Amino acid sequence: MTEKELIARLKSGDEEAFNIFFERYKNTIYNFGLKFCGNREDASDILQETLLNAFKYIKNFKGESKLSTWLYRIASNACQKKKISERNVVSFDELEDNQIHFLNKHEETPHITFERKEVERLIQKAILHLPEQYRIPLILKDIEGLNHQEIAEIMGITVTNAKVRLHRARVMLKTIVEKLLQEGKNG
């Protein structure tokens, strides 16, 4: 089923279309929520809120962007709302080792596998330390693979601003990683 057909069926209230919609986008939104919030429970809440709001407001979707872009925007708003309302401490213990894959995994020795997982864990921890306005574009670009235009649409900012935030996020991430590495050496 094409995206346009799915949208039309969703707008008509077709329950089967909602099931297709859910299956098509659940992993994408869940993983975004997990990367943003850092724990499974919040990621599940983000998934539920995003898909319910999308279904509730699908009649307002004009099709000026891709459906996935619109969903990321809803998920981004849900993440920010959750952070503001809870102001909770992020649980790093619940992060799955396979959620972020920054490094190539060709035939690794156990030592290399251990080091790669430690680097991935460190980077995920550093990402969670970024302010939301920088964390969102970093996740969307470097992990989800969206382009600057899509990020701008999701965040409701200009393309230039999306590029600036992404650049700042990368600079901050480098600083945070260096700080965490230094703390690891001293601690």
Buried (B, 14 or more C-beta within 10 A) or exposed (E): EEEEEBBBBBEEEBEEBBEBBBEBBBEBBBBBBBBBBBBBEBBBBBBBBBBEBBBEEBEEBEEEBEBBBBBBBBBBBBBBEBBEEEEEEBBEEBBEEEBBEEBEEEEBEEEEEEEBBEBBBBBBBBBBBBEEBBBBBBBBBBBBEBEBEBBBBBBEBEBEBBBBBBEBBBEBBEEBBEEBEEEEEEE
